[in-house]
């Protein structure tokens, strides 16, 4: 029995060490992504180690290790023991010229909460100069006000009322914004979960038909992410709309299709801990988009 308990303790300590290691790598990857997506600007002073530990719900040691990786990558510079600064001089301007060709394109980026959709969209926009149409940015204030008028929490995203009355209008507004950009000859990047839409062949075909009628290309993208990283990102952003997911995380994850594929040709972007940097995948996505045009 003593040997068994000792073995169990050893395994527990090993698992805990692996968990801590993965956590500091996830934090480093997320901060690197924020830098490359333009959320953190060149020269911006990062919060203190203790403040970051509170933000990420983790230990000071974990943050210190994450910072060590970022310093080694050249993304962060230590000015002193108490001050770290973002180092991304090449991100001061849009990375490339605005690509506005005769045949515009729309990239529709979908994925589960916390998968990195918005960050990928921003990276593509910085590479191309195309407009970002993020569903939450465009519609969240109106959605929250509508839910309150209907007598619901402004953060409700699970009720039948939201799903049947409010959600469809969000996607109608997003579709109209996409169409308007294409009518003007502009390319765009649309970011939303698209959980229902990307399983609906009829919806996808309507998007493709609209694009064809406007002499435009449509590119569908699914962002795949491991549950641990999604949990880390969602917990960090602290959005009230995520409270229900976090409160029953295991149940939430059990209902996700982590190997989801669209029923039509599409691009899968991997944003898990072991994946290639999101910036590199964004650059490759831009190349594919330019080929399509």
C-alpha atoms as an extended CHARMM CRD file, in Angstrom:
* protein
*
       293  EXT
         1         1  UNK       CA              0.0000000000        0.0000000000        0.0000000000  PROA      1               0.0000000000
         2         2  UNK       CA              2.8510000000        2.4030000000        0.8980000000  PROA      2               0.0000000000
         3         3  UNK       CA              4.4720000000        1.7730000000       -2.4590000000  PROA      3               0.0000000000
         4         4  UNK       CA              1.1690000000        2.4040000000       -4.2270000000  PROA      4               0.0000000000
         5         5  UNK       CA              0.6190000000        5.6890000000       -2.3940000000  PROA      5               0.0000000000
         6         6  UNK       CA              4.1900000000        6.7390000000       -3.1370000000  PROA      6               0.0000000000
         7         7  UNK       CA              3.7210000000        5.9340000000       -6.8080000000  PROA      7               0.0000000000
         8         8  UNK       CA              0.4610000000        7.8840000000       -6.9070000000  PROA      8               0.0000000000
         9         9  UNK       CA              2.1350000000       10.8960000000       -5.2930000000  PROA      9               0.0000000000
        10        10  UNK       CA              4.9620000000       10.7340000000       -7.8090000000  PROA      10              0.0000000000
        11        11  UNK       CA              2.5140000000       10.5800000000      -10.7050000000  PROA      11              0.0000000000
        12        12  UNK       CA              0.5470000000       13.4880000000       -9.2420000000  PROA      12              0.0000000000
        13        13  UNK       CA              3.6690000000       15.6510000000       -8.9490000000  PROA      13              0.0000000000
        14        14  UNK       CA              4.6760000000       14.7430000000      -12.5100000000  PROA      14              0.0000000000
        15        15  UNK       CA              1.2140000000       15.6320000000      -13.8150000000  PROA      15              0.0000000000
        16        16  UNK       CA              1.2410000000       18.8950000000      -11.8640000000  PROA      16              0.0000000000
        17        17  UNK       CA              4.6530000000       19.8050000000      -13.2730000000  PROA      17              0.0000000000
        18        18  UNK       CA              3.4350000000       19.1080000000      -16.8090000000  PROA      18              0.0000000000
        19        19  UNK       CA              0.3260000000       21.2040000000      -16.1830000000  PROA      19              0.0000000000
        20        20  UNK       CA              2.4000000000       24.1610000000      -14.9720000000  PROA      20              0.0000000000
        21        21  UNK       CA              4.7400000000       23.8230000000      -17.9390000000  PROA      21              0.0000000000
        22        22  UNK       CA              1.8360000000       23.8000000000      -20.3800000000  PROA      22              0.0000000000
        23        23  UNK       CA              0.3080000000       26.8050000000      -18.6200000000  PROA      23              0.0000000000
        24        24  UNK       CA              3.3300000000       29.0720000000      -18.9930000000  PROA      24              0.0000000000
        25        25  UNK       CA              3.6210000000       28.0650000000      -22.6450000000  PROA      25              0.0000000000
        26        26  UNK       CA             -0.0750000000       28.8500000000      -23.1800000000  PROA      26              0.0000000000
        27        27  UNK       CA              0.3310000000       32.2520000000      -21.5340000000  PROA      27              0.0000000000
        28        28  UNK       CA              3.3840000000       33.0060000000      -23.6880000000  PROA      28              0.0000000000
        29        29  UNK       CA              1.5630000000       31.9120000000      -26.8480000000  PROA      29              0.0000000000
        30        30  UNK       CA             -1.4750000000       34.0510000000      -26.0030000000  PROA      30              0.0000000000
        31        31  UNK       CA              0.5800000000       37.1770000000      -25.2830000000  PROA      31              0.0000000000
        32        32  UNK       CA              2.6170000000       36.5910000000      -28.4560000000  PROA      32              0.0000000000
        33        33  UNK       CA             -0.6640000000       36.3200000000      -30.3610000000  PROA      33              0.0000000000
        34        34  UNK       CA             -1.9290000000       39.5890000000      -28.8370000000  PROA      34              0.0000000000
        35        35  UNK       CA              1.2710000000       41.3030000000      -29.9720000000  PROA      35              0.0000000000
        36        36  UNK       CA              1.0200000000       39.9370000000      -33.5080000000  PROA      36              0.0000000000
        37        37  UNK       CA             -2.6990000000       40.7930000000      -33.6860000000  PROA      37              0.0000000000
        38        38  UNK       CA             -1.9760000000       44.3920000000      -32.7080000000  PROA      38              0.0000000000
        39        39  UNK       CA             -3.7600000000       44.2590000000      -29.3550000000  PROA      39              0.0000000000
        40        40  UNK       CA             -0.4400000000       44.9420000000      -27.6340000000  PROA      40              0.0000000000
        41        41  UNK       CA              1.5460000000       47.6900000000      -29.3410000000  PROA      41              0.0000000000
        42        42  UNK       CA              5.2590000000       48.2630000000      -29.7810000000  PROA      42              0.0000000000
        43        43  UNK       CA              6.6400000000       50.0710000000      -26.7430000000  PROA      43              0.0000000000
        44        44  UNK       CA              3.6410000000       49.2500000000      -24.5570000000  PROA      44              0.0000000000
        45        45  UNK       CA              4.5540000000       48.5150000000      -20.9480000000  PROA      45              0.0000000000
        46        46  UNK       CA              3.1500000000       45.1920000000      -19.7790000000  PROA      46              0.0000000000
        47        47  UNK       CA              1.4410000000       44.8430000000      -16.3950000000  PROA      47              0.0000000000
        48        48  UNK       CA              3.5770000000       43.6810000000      -13.4980000000  PROA      48              0.0000000000
        49        49  UNK       CA              4.2070000000       39.9910000000      -12.8920000000  PROA      49              0.0000000000
        50        50  UNK       CA              1.7060000000       39.9640000000      -10.0310000000  PROA      50              0.0000000000
        51        51  UNK       CA             -0.9150000000       41.7610000000      -12.1020000000  PROA      51              0.0000000000
        52        52  UNK       CA             -0.4520000000       39.2990000000      -14.9650000000  PROA      52              0.0000000000
        53        53  UNK       CA             -0.6650000000       36.3840000000      -12.5310000000  PROA      53              0.0000000000
        54        54  UNK       CA             -4.0150000000       37.6910000000      -11.3010000000  PROA      54              0.0000000000
        55        55  UNK       CA             -5.2180000000       38.2810000000      -14.8750000000  PROA      55              0.0000000000
        56        56  UNK       CA             -4.2930000000       34.7520000000      -15.9340000000  PROA      56              0.0000000000
        57        57  UNK       CA             -5.3750000000       33.0870000000      -12.6730000000  PROA      57              0.0000000000
        58        58  UNK       CA             -1.9790000000       31.5030000000      -12.2560000000  PROA      58              0.0000000000
        59        59  UNK       CA              1.2260000000       31.7830000000      -10.2310000000  PROA      59              0.0000000000
        60        60  UNK       CA              3.9360000000       34.4250000000      -10.3420000000  PROA      60              0.0000000000
        61        61  UNK       CA              6.4070000000       31.6910000000      -11.3090000000  PROA      61              0.0000000000
        62        62  UNK       CA              4.2830000000       30.7230000000      -14.3240000000  PROA      62              0.0000000000
        63        63  UNK       CA              4.2110000000       34.3360000000      -15.5390000000  PROA      63              0.0000000000
        64        64  UNK       CA              7.9660000000       34.6860000000      -15.0420000000  PROA      64              0.0000000000
        65        65  UNK       CA              8.5470000000       31.5930000000      -17.1760000000  PROA      65              0.0000000000
        66        66  UNK       CA              6.1740000000       32.8860000000      -19.8640000000  PROA      66              0.0000000000
        67        67  UNK       CA              8.0360000000       36.2020000000      -19.9080000000  PROA      67              0.0000000000
        68        68  UNK       CA             11.3320000000       34.3510000000      -20.2320000000  PROA      68              0.0000000000
        69        69  UNK       CA             10.0570000000       32.6860000000      -23.4240000000  PROA      69              0.0000000000
        70        70  UNK       CA              8.8350000000       35.9940000000      -24.8350000000  PROA      70              0.0000000000
        71        71  UNK       CA             12.1470000000       37.7020000000      -24.0770000000  PROA      71              0.0000000000
        72        72  UNK       CA             13.9890000000       34.8460000000      -25.7860000000  PROA      72              0.0000000000
        73        73  UNK       CA             11.6780000000       35.2670000000      -28.8070000000  PROA      73              0.0000000000
        74        74  UNK       CA             12.4220000000       38.9880000000      -28.9110000000  PROA      74              0.0000000000
        75        75  UNK       CA              8.7500000000       39.8920000000      -28.4450000000  PROA      75              0.0000000000
        76        76  UNK       CA              9.3400000000       41.4570000000      -25.0280000000  PROA      76              0.0000000000
        77        77  UNK       CA             12.2720000000       43.4760000000      -23.7000000000  PROA      77              0.0000000000
        78        78  UNK       CA             13.1110000000       43.7240000000      -20.0040000000  PROA      78              0.0000000000
        79        79  UNK       CA             13.8790000000       47.3520000000      -19.2010000000  PROA      79              0.0000000000
        80        80  UNK       CA             14.4050000000       46.4890000000      -15.5540000000  PROA      80              0.0000000000
        81        81  UNK       CA             13.3960000000       43.7630000000      -13.1300000000  PROA      81              0.0000000000
        82        82  UNK       CA             10.0560000000       45.4830000000      -12.6670000000  PROA      82              0.0000000000
        83        83  UNK       CA              9.2890000000       46.6240000000      -16.2140000000  PROA      83              0.0000000000
        84        84  UNK       CA              8.7880000000       44.6750000000      -19.4220000000  PROA      84              0.0000000000
        85        85  UNK       CA              7.9900000000       46.3220000000      -22.7500000000  PROA      85              0.0000000000
        86        86  UNK       CA              6.5050000000       44.9520000000      -25.9770000000  PROA      86              0.0000000000
        87        87  UNK       CA              9.0750000000       44.8300000000      -28.7820000000  PROA      87              0.0000000000
        88        88  UNK       CA              7.3560000000       44.7130000000      -32.1790000000  PROA      88              0.0000000000
        89        89  UNK       CA              8.6600000000       47.6060000000      -34.3070000000  PROA      89              0.0000000000
        90        90  UNK       CA              7.6020000000       45.8900000000      -37.5280000000  PROA      90              0.0000000000
        91        91  UNK       CA              3.9790000000       45.9230000000      -36.3350000000  PROA      91              0.0000000000
        92        92  UNK       CA              3.7630000000       49.7080000000      -36.0900000000  PROA      92              0.0000000000
        93        93  UNK       CA              2.2660000000       49.8600000000      -39.5700000000  PROA      93              0.0000000000
        94        94  UNK       CA              0.1050000000       47.4720000000      -41.5510000000  PROA      94              0.0000000000
        95        95  UNK       CA              2.5120000000       44.7530000000      -42.6300000000  PROA      95              0.0000000000
        96        96  UNK       CA              1.6910000000       44.9170000000      -46.3210000000  PROA      96              0.0000000000
        97        97  UNK       CA             -0.0250000000       47.1290000000      -48.8560000000  PROA      97              0.0000000000
        98        98  UNK       CA             -3.7910000000       47.0970000000      -49.1190000000  PROA      98              0.0000000000
        99        99  UNK       CA             -4.6280000000       44.2920000000      -51.5380000000  PROA      99              0.0000000000
       100       100  UNK       CA             -7.6150000000       45.5680000000      -53.5180000000  PROA      100             0.0000000000
       101       101  UNK       CA             -7.8490000000       43.6110000000      -56.7270000000  PROA      101             0.0000000000
       102       102  UNK       CA            -10.5550000000       43.2490000000      -59.3520000000  PROA      102             0.0000000000
       103       103  UNK       CA            -12.0290000000       40.1690000000      -57.7040000000  PROA      103             0.0000000000
       104       104  UNK       CA            -12.5830000000       40.7190000000      -53.9680000000  PROA      104             0.0000000000
       105       105  UNK       CA            -12.6690000000       37.9250000000      -51.4100000000  PROA      105             0.0000000000
       106       106  UNK       CA            -14.3140000000       37.2920000000      -48.0790000000  PROA      106             0.0000000000
       107       107  UNK       CA            -12.6670000000       35.0320000000      -45.5150000000  PROA      107             0.0000000000
       108       108  UNK       CA            -15.2110000000       33.6300000000      -43.0720000000  PROA      108             0.0000000000
       109       109  UNK       CA            -13.4710000000       32.5260000000      -39.8640000000  PROA      109             0.0000000000
       110       110  UNK       CA            -15.3660000000       30.2930000000      -37.4480000000  PROA      110             0.0000000000
       111       111  UNK       CA            -14.5200000000       28.4030000000      -34.2920000000  PROA      111             0.0000000000
       112       112  UNK       CA            -15.5120000000       27.7540000000      -30.7070000000  PROA      112             0.0000000000
       113       113  UNK       CA            -15.2630000000       30.3680000000      -27.9660000000  PROA      113             0.0000000000
       114       114  UNK       CA            -11.6640000000       31.0870000000      -27.0640000000  PROA      114             0.0000000000
       115       115  UNK       CA            -10.2230000000       29.3850000000      -30.1400000000  PROA      115             0.0000000000
       116       116  UNK       CA             -8.5330000000       32.5310000000      -31.4940000000  PROA      116             0.0000000000
       117       117  UNK       CA            -10.9070000000       33.6000000000      -34.2880000000  PROA      117             0.0000000000
       118       118  UNK       CA            -10.6920000000       37.3180000000      -33.6380000000  PROA      118             0.0000000000
       119       119  UNK       CA             -6.9190000000       37.2410000000      -33.3070000000  PROA      119             0.0000000000
       120       120  UNK       CA             -6.5420000000       35.3760000000      -36.6060000000  PROA      120             0.0000000000
       121       121  UNK       CA             -8.8700000000       37.8630000000      -38.3190000000  PROA      121             0.0000000000
       122       122  UNK       CA             -6.8280000000       40.7900000000      -37.0180000000  PROA      122             0.0000000000
       123       123  UNK       CA             -3.5720000000       39.2100000000      -38.1960000000  PROA      123             0.0000000000
       124       124  UNK       CA             -4.9790000000       38.6770000000      -41.6920000000  PROA      124             0.0000000000
       125       125  UNK       CA             -6.2210000000       42.2760000000      -41.7060000000  PROA      125             0.0000000000
       126       126  UNK       CA             -2.7730000000       43.5520000000      -40.7460000000  PROA      126             0.0000000000
       127       127  UNK       CA             -1.2720000000       41.5520000000      -43.6100000000  PROA      127             0.0000000000
       128       128  UNK       CA             -3.7950000000       42.7160000000      -46.2130000000  PROA      128             0.0000000000
       129       129  UNK       CA             -5.4620000000       45.9380000000      -45.1160000000  PROA      129             0.0000000000
       130       130  UNK       CA             -8.8770000000       44.2960000000      -45.5220000000  PROA      130             0.0000000000
       131       131  UNK       CA            -11.8040000000       45.1880000000      -43.2730000000  PROA      131             0.0000000000
       132       132  UNK       CA            -12.4500000000       43.0800000000      -40.1770000000  PROA      132             0.0000000000
       133       133  UNK       CA            -16.1200000000       42.3130000000      -39.5580000000  PROA      133             0.0000000000
       134       134  UNK       CA            -16.2650000000       40.7580000000      -36.0950000000  PROA      134             0.0000000000
       135       135  UNK       CA            -19.7610000000       39.7040000000      -35.0610000000  PROA      135             0.0000000000
       136       136  UNK       CA            -19.3270000000       40.6380000000      -31.4140000000  PROA      136             0.0000000000
       137       137  UNK       CA            -17.8490000000       44.0270000000      -32.2300000000  PROA      137             0.0000000000
       138       138  UNK       CA            -20.6510000000       44.8080000000      -34.6800000000  PROA      138             0.0000000000
       139       139  UNK       CA            -23.6350000000       43.5610000000      -32.7140000000  PROA      139             0.0000000000
       140       140  UNK       CA            -22.9010000000       42.9610000000      -29.0170000000  PROA      140             0.0000000000
       141       141  UNK       CA            -24.2660000000       46.2900000000      -27.6680000000  PROA      141             0.0000000000
       142       142  UNK       CA            -27.5160000000       45.8380000000      -29.6050000000  PROA      142             0.0000000000
       143       143  UNK       CA            -27.7690000000       42.1730000000      -28.6140000000  PROA      143             0.0000000000
       144       144  UNK       CA            -27.3580000000       42.9930000000      -24.9350000000  PROA      144             0.0000000000
       145       145  UNK       CA            -29.9570000000       45.7790000000      -25.1140000000  PROA      145             0.0000000000
       146       146  UNK       CA            -32.3880000000       43.4950000000      -26.9760000000  PROA      146             0.0000000000
       147       147  UNK       CA            -32.0360000000       40.7500000000      -24.3860000000  PROA      147             0.0000000000
       148       148  UNK       CA            -32.7520000000       43.2000000000      -21.5680000000  PROA      148             0.0000000000
       149       149  UNK       CA            -35.8790000000       44.4280000000      -23.3720000000  PROA      149             0.0000000000
       150       150  UNK       CA            -36.9550000000       40.7870000000      -23.6340000000  PROA      150             0.0000000000
       151       151  UNK       CA            -36.5210000000       40.4150000000      -19.8780000000  PROA      151             0.0000000000
       152       152  UNK       CA            -33.3650000000       38.3010000000      -20.0670000000  PROA      152             0.0000000000
       153       153  UNK       CA            -29.8100000000       38.7340000000      -18.8860000000  PROA      153             0.0000000000
       154       154  UNK       CA            -27.7640000000       40.7650000000      -21.3830000000  PROA      154             0.0000000000
       155       155  UNK       CA            -25.1920000000       37.9820000000      -21.2040000000  PROA      155             0.0000000000
       156       156  UNK       CA            -27.5770000000       35.1400000000      -22.0620000000  PROA      156             0.0000000000
       157       157  UNK       CA            -26.4020000000       33.0690000000      -25.0110000000  PROA      157             0.0000000000
       158       158  UNK       CA            -28.1350000000       29.7720000000      -24.2430000000  PROA      158             0.0000000000
       159       159  UNK       CA            -31.8810000000       30.4370000000      -23.9530000000  PROA      159             0.0000000000
       160       160  UNK       CA            -34.3960000000       29.5090000000      -26.6300000000  PROA      160             0.0000000000
       161       161  UNK       CA            -35.3490000000       33.1780000000      -26.8840000000  PROA      161             0.0000000000
       162       162  UNK       CA            -31.7990000000       34.2240000000      -27.7120000000  PROA      162             0.0000000000
       163       163  UNK       CA            -31.2710000000       31.3350000000      -30.1210000000  PROA      163             0.0000000000
       164       164  UNK       CA            -34.5610000000       31.8240000000      -31.9740000000  PROA      164             0.0000000000
       165       165  UNK       CA            -35.0950000000       35.6010000000      -31.8810000000  PROA      165             0.0000000000
       166       166  UNK       CA            -31.7720000000       37.3670000000      -31.4160000000  PROA      166             0.0000000000
       167       167  UNK       CA            -29.0230000000       35.1620000000      -32.8060000000  PROA      167             0.0000000000
       168       168  UNK       CA            -30.4890000000       34.9390000000      -36.3550000000  PROA      168             0.0000000000
       169       169  UNK       CA            -30.5580000000       38.7520000000      -36.5490000000  PROA      169             0.0000000000
       170       170  UNK       CA            -26.8740000000       38.9240000000      -35.5530000000  PROA      170             0.0000000000
       171       171  UNK       CA            -25.8920000000       36.7550000000      -38.4840000000  PROA      171             0.0000000000
       172       172  UNK       CA            -28.2230000000       38.6210000000      -40.8550000000  PROA      172             0.0000000000
       173       173  UNK       CA            -26.4690000000       41.8620000000      -39.9180000000  PROA      173             0.0000000000
       174       174  UNK       CA            -23.0550000000       40.2680000000      -40.3940000000  PROA      174             0.0000000000
       175       175  UNK       CA            -24.0670000000       38.8850000000      -43.7980000000  PROA      175             0.0000000000
       176       176  UNK       CA            -25.3330000000       42.3250000000      -44.8490000000  PROA      176             0.0000000000
       177       177  UNK       CA            -22.0370000000       43.9340000000      -43.7960000000  PROA      177             0.0000000000
       178       178  UNK       CA            -20.0930000000       41.3450000000      -45.8070000000  PROA      178             0.0000000000
       179       179  UNK       CA            -22.2550000000       41.8940000000      -48.8720000000  PROA      179             0.0000000000
       180       180  UNK       CA            -21.8590000000       45.6630000000      -48.6440000000  PROA      180             0.0000000000
       181       181  UNK       CA            -18.0730000000       45.3690000000      -48.6060000000  PROA      181             0.0000000000
       182       182  UNK       CA            -18.1000000000       43.0710000000      -51.6300000000  PROA      182             0.0000000000
       183       183  UNK       CA            -20.4910000000       45.3710000000      -53.5130000000  PROA      183             0.0000000000
       184       184  UNK       CA            -17.9220000000       48.1480000000      -53.0370000000  PROA      184             0.0000000000
       185       185  UNK       CA            -15.1860000000       45.9180000000      -54.4090000000  PROA      185             0.0000000000
       186       186  UNK       CA            -13.5480000000       45.5130000000      -51.0140000000  PROA      186             0.0000000000
       187       187  UNK       CA            -12.3160000000       42.2720000000      -49.5000000000  PROA      187             0.0000000000
       188       188  UNK       CA            -13.2350000000       41.4700000000      -45.9070000000  PROA      188             0.0000000000
       189       189  UNK       CA            -12.5880000000       39.0810000000      -43.0400000000  PROA      189             0.0000000000
       190       190  UNK       CA            -15.6860000000       37.9660000000      -41.1170000000  PROA      190             0.0000000000
       191       191  UNK       CA            -15.1890000000       36.5070000000      -37.6500000000  PROA      191             0.0000000000
       192       192  UNK       CA            -17.9380000000       34.6950000000      -35.7250000000  PROA      192             0.0000000000
       193       193  UNK       CA            -18.4920000000       31.2520000000      -34.2000000000  PROA      193             0.0000000000
       194       194  UNK       CA            -20.5980000000       30.1830000000      -37.2300000000  PROA      194             0.0000000000
       195       195  UNK       CA            -21.4200000000       26.9960000000      -35.2780000000  PROA      195             0.0000000000
       196       196  UNK       CA            -24.8250000000       26.4900000000      -36.8760000000  PROA      196             0.0000000000
       197       197  UNK       CA            -23.9950000000       28.1010000000      -40.1950000000  PROA      197             0.0000000000
       198       198  UNK       CA            -20.9080000000       26.0220000000      -40.9700000000  PROA      198             0.0000000000
       199       199  UNK       CA            -22.9410000000       22.8040000000      -40.6390000000  PROA      199             0.0000000000
       200       200  UNK       CA            -25.7100000000       24.0960000000      -42.9170000000  PROA      200             0.0000000000
       201       201  UNK       CA            -24.8990000000       23.2600000000      -46.5350000000  PROA      201             0.0000000000
       202       202  UNK       CA            -27.7750000000       25.4310000000      -47.7740000000  PROA      202             0.0000000000
       203       203  UNK       CA            -26.4330000000       28.4470000000      -45.8700000000  PROA      203             0.0000000000
       204       204  UNK       CA            -22.9270000000       27.8820000000      -47.2270000000  PROA      204             0.0000000000
       205       205  UNK       CA            -24.2350000000       27.5750000000      -50.7730000000  PROA      205             0.0000000000
       206       206  UNK       CA            -26.1740000000       30.8380000000      -50.3810000000  PROA      206             0.0000000000
       207       207  UNK       CA            -22.9890000000       32.6020000000      -49.2990000000  PROA      207             0.0000000000
       208       208  UNK       CA            -21.1290000000       31.1310000000      -52.2600000000  PROA      208             0.0000000000
       209       209  UNK       CA            -23.9260000000       32.1400000000      -54.6430000000  PROA      209             0.0000000000
       210       210  UNK       CA            -23.9470000000       35.6960000000      -53.2940000000  PROA      210             0.0000000000
       211       211  UNK       CA            -20.1910000000       35.9260000000      -53.7480000000  PROA      211             0.0000000000
       212       212  UNK       CA            -20.3870000000       34.5490000000      -57.2810000000  PROA      212             0.0000000000
       213       213  UNK       CA            -23.0780000000       37.0910000000      -58.1680000000  PROA      213             0.0000000000
       214       214  UNK       CA            -20.7730000000       39.8490000000      -56.8960000000  PROA      214             0.0000000000
       215       215  UNK       CA            -17.7540000000       38.4190000000      -58.7430000000  PROA      215             0.0000000000
       216       216  UNK       CA            -16.0990000000       37.6000000000      -55.4160000000  PROA      216             0.0000000000
       217       217  UNK       CA            -14.4430000000       34.5900000000      -53.8020000000  PROA      217             0.0000000000
       218       218  UNK       CA            -15.4230000000       33.0010000000      -50.4930000000  PROA      218             0.0000000000
       219       219  UNK       CA            -12.9320000000       31.1880000000      -48.2610000000  PROA      219             0.0000000000
       220       220  UNK       CA            -14.1390000000       29.2500000000      -45.2240000000  PROA      220             0.0000000000
       221       221  UNK       CA            -11.8120000000       28.8130000000      -42.2490000000  PROA      221             0.0000000000
       222       222  UNK       CA            -12.2260000000       26.7840000000      -39.0610000000  PROA      222             0.0000000000
       223       223  UNK       CA             -9.9540000000       27.5430000000      -36.0930000000  PROA      223             0.0000000000
       224       224  UNK       CA             -9.2310000000       24.4290000000      -34.0610000000  PROA      224             0.0000000000
       225       225  UNK       CA             -7.9400000000       24.6830000000      -30.4890000000  PROA      225             0.0000000000
       226       226  UNK       CA             -7.3910000000       22.2660000000      -27.6050000000  PROA      226             0.0000000000
       227       227  UNK       CA             -9.8470000000       22.5710000000      -24.6610000000  PROA      227             0.0000000000
       228       228  UNK       CA             -7.1290000000       23.5420000000      -22.1720000000  PROA      228             0.0000000000
       229       229  UNK       CA             -6.0480000000       26.5090000000      -24.2740000000  PROA      229             0.0000000000
       230       230  UNK       CA             -9.6530000000       27.5800000000      -24.9050000000  PROA      230             0.0000000000
       231       231  UNK       CA            -10.3120000000       27.4650000000      -21.1550000000  PROA      231             0.0000000000
       232       232  UNK       CA             -7.2060000000       29.5650000000      -20.4910000000  PROA      232             0.0000000000
       233       233  UNK       CA             -8.2090000000       32.2050000000      -23.0480000000  PROA      233             0.0000000000
       234       234  UNK       CA            -11.8680000000       32.3540000000      -21.9740000000  PROA      234             0.0000000000
       235       235  UNK       CA            -11.0180000000       32.5770000000      -18.2970000000  PROA      235             0.0000000000
       236       236  UNK       CA             -8.5130000000       35.3270000000      -18.9210000000  PROA      236             0.0000000000
       237       237  UNK       CA            -10.8500000000       37.5670000000      -20.9340000000  PROA      237             0.0000000000
       238       238  UNK       CA            -13.4560000000       37.3790000000      -18.1530000000  PROA      238             0.0000000000
       239       239  UNK       CA            -16.4520000000       38.1180000000      -20.3900000000  PROA      239             0.0000000000
       240       240  UNK       CA            -19.7940000000       37.7810000000      -18.6300000000  PROA      240             0.0000000000
       241       241  UNK       CA            -21.2390000000       35.9510000000      -21.6350000000  PROA      241             0.0000000000
       242       242  UNK       CA            -18.7980000000       33.0880000000      -20.9330000000  PROA      242             0.0000000000
       243       243  UNK       CA            -19.9060000000       32.5450000000      -17.3270000000  PROA      243             0.0000000000
       244       244  UNK       CA            -22.2400000000       29.6670000000      -18.1480000000  PROA      244             0.0000000000
       245       245  UNK       CA            -19.5150000000       27.8650000000      -20.1100000000  PROA      245             0.0000000000
       246       246  UNK       CA            -16.9600000000       28.1970000000      -17.3320000000  PROA      246             0.0000000000
       247       247  UNK       CA            -19.4290000000       27.1570000000      -14.6340000000  PROA      247             0.0000000000
       248       248  UNK       CA            -20.0210000000       23.8140000000      -16.3680000000  PROA      248             0.0000000000
       249       249  UNK       CA            -16.8250000000       23.5020000000      -18.3690000000  PROA      249             0.0000000000
       250       250  UNK       CA            -16.6550000000       19.7060000000      -18.5600000000  PROA      250             0.0000000000
       251       251  UNK       CA            -20.2460000000       19.5020000000      -19.7870000000  PROA      251             0.0000000000
       252       252  UNK       CA            -19.5860000000       22.2860000000      -22.2820000000  PROA      252             0.0000000000
       253       253  UNK       CA            -16.4870000000       20.5900000000      -23.6990000000  PROA      253             0.0000000000
       254       254  UNK       CA            -18.2460000000       17.2240000000      -23.9210000000  PROA      254             0.0000000000
       255       255  UNK       CA            -20.6570000000       18.7700000000      -26.4300000000  PROA      255             0.0000000000
       256       256  UNK       CA            -17.9290000000       20.1800000000      -28.6870000000  PROA      256             0.0000000000
       257       257  UNK       CA            -16.8590000000       18.4450000000      -31.8730000000  PROA      257             0.0000000000
       258       258  UNK       CA            -13.1100000000       18.9260000000      -31.5460000000  PROA      258             0.0000000000
       259       259  UNK       CA            -12.5270000000       17.3030000000      -34.9360000000  PROA      259             0.0000000000
       260       260  UNK       CA            -15.1370000000       19.3990000000      -36.7420000000  PROA      260             0.0000000000
       261       261  UNK       CA            -14.9180000000       19.8070000000      -40.5150000000  PROA      261             0.0000000000
       262       262  UNK       CA            -17.1460000000       21.8430000000      -42.8000000000  PROA      262             0.0000000000
       263       263  UNK       CA            -19.1330000000       19.9690000000      -45.4510000000  PROA      263             0.0000000000
       264       264  UNK       CA            -17.3560000000       22.0000000000      -48.1650000000  PROA      264             0.0000000000
       265       265  UNK       CA            -13.7570000000       22.8270000000      -49.0230000000  PROA      265             0.0000000000
       266       266  UNK       CA            -12.2000000000       24.8580000000      -46.2210000000  PROA      266             0.0000000000
       267       267  UNK       CA             -9.0030000000       25.7140000000      -44.3840000000  PROA      267             0.0000000000
       268       268  UNK       CA             -8.2710000000       24.4400000000      -40.8700000000  PROA      268             0.0000000000
       269       269  UNK       CA             -6.0590000000       26.6380000000      -38.6970000000  PROA      269             0.0000000000
       270       270  UNK       CA             -4.5920000000       24.9290000000      -35.6360000000  PROA      270             0.0000000000
       271       271  UNK       CA             -4.2590000000       27.1690000000      -32.5810000000  PROA      271             0.0000000000
       272       272  UNK       CA             -3.3470000000       24.6130000000      -29.9320000000  PROA      272             0.0000000000
       273       273  UNK       CA             -0.2870000000       24.7600000000      -27.7080000000  PROA      273             0.0000000000
       274       274  UNK       CA              1.7920000000       22.5670000000      -30.0250000000  PROA      274             0.0000000000
       275       275  UNK       CA              0.6720000000       24.3020000000      -33.2380000000  PROA      275             0.0000000000
       276       276  UNK       CA              2.6990000000       26.5620000000      -35.4990000000  PROA      276             0.0000000000
       277       277  UNK       CA              2.5600000000       30.2760000000      -34.5490000000  PROA      277             0.0000000000
       278       278  UNK       CA             -0.7800000000       31.8070000000      -35.4720000000  PROA      278             0.0000000000
       279       279  UNK       CA              0.9890000000       34.6160000000      -37.3520000000  PROA      279             0.0000000000
       280       280  UNK       CA              2.6790000000       32.1160000000      -39.6800000000  PROA      280             0.0000000000
       281       281  UNK       CA             -0.6620000000       30.4370000000      -40.3790000000  PROA      281             0.0000000000
       282       282  UNK       CA             -2.2800000000       33.8230000000      -41.0100000000  PROA      282             0.0000000000
       283       283  UNK       CA              0.4160000000       34.6290000000      -43.5740000000  PROA      283             0.0000000000
       284       284  UNK       CA             -0.2020000000       31.2870000000      -45.2910000000  PROA      284             0.0000000000
       285       285  UNK       CA             -3.9400000000       31.9640000000      -45.3020000000  PROA      285             0.0000000000
       286       286  UNK       CA             -3.3110000000       35.2800000000      -47.0380000000  PROA      286             0.0000000000
       287       287  UNK       CA             -1.2640000000       33.4930000000      -49.7040000000  PROA      287             0.0000000000
       288       288  UNK       CA             -4.1300000000       31.0600000000      -50.2860000000  PROA      288             0.0000000000
       289       289  UNK       CA             -6.6010000000       33.9320000000      -50.4940000000  PROA      289             0.0000000000
       290       290  UNK       CA             -4.4730000000       35.7420000000      -53.0520000000  PROA      290             0.0000000000
       291       291  UNK       CA             -4.2420000000       32.5670000000      -55.1460000000  PROA      291             0.0000000000
       292       292  UNK       CA             -8.0260000000       32.2630000000      -55.1280000000  PROA      292             0.0000000000
       293       293  UNK       CA             -8.2760000000       35.7460000000      -56.5770000000  PROA      293             0.0000000000
